[in-house]
Amino acid sequence: MATRGFTGRRTPSDTAARTPPGQALTDDFPVLSAGPTPKIDLASWRFALKVGPRTVKAWDWAAFNALPMTRLTTDIHCVTTWSKLDTAWEGVAIDDLLADAGLAPPTGFTLAHGYDGYSTNVPAADLAGAKAMIAIRYDGAPLEPDHGGPARLLVPHLYLWKSAKWLNALQFTERDEAGFWELRGYHMYGDPWREQRYHDDP
């Protein structure tokens, strides 16, 4: 199993330095979603990489699991003000996904789409360069449905609503298109360290 692209576990002495402003640490993993948890059959699961409406490549569950796997231990931050340190994930780095498709980011913008109809925008620069993955395992076990299993986007340096659950497509777009929460007043970028929760935050 490949572990390139991400560093391992960090052990800083000061957890306060790892907690963005306005956040509180939790040992739990709260479940927050825009709607009910969908039931997804692995036999029919598909993930597609798209440029506009055109599918560049699609993977079924077996083909996706045959891609290089990366382990990542990272902190995550929810817009509802909780943060969780040293969370352990495993999945396919976006860099490896693009390499398998033979594709360099053709635009600077993406929309992540979920099986539940959810979408969220993420700049392409925040996905490539060892910054993001499609996670299929958490804490050594298959990712539970309530946390986005069988596969979710993980962009840990942004608020967690950008890490779309139940992922079924990543779409490159010509412009920065608002997703589900962005259309409802959330920030277009969502940097926890700048407290970019809502559209009028700097």
PyMOL commands that set and color helices and strands:
alter all, ss='L'
color gray80, all
select helices_A, chain A and resi 15-18+61-65+94-101+124-126+145-147+160-162+182-184+192-194
alter helices_A, ss='H'
color red, helices_A
select strands_A, chain A and resi 24-25+46-51+54-60+70-77+82-93+109-114+119-123+133-138+141-142+152-154+167-173
alter strands_A, ss='S'
color yellow, strands_A
deselect
rebuild
show_as cartoon
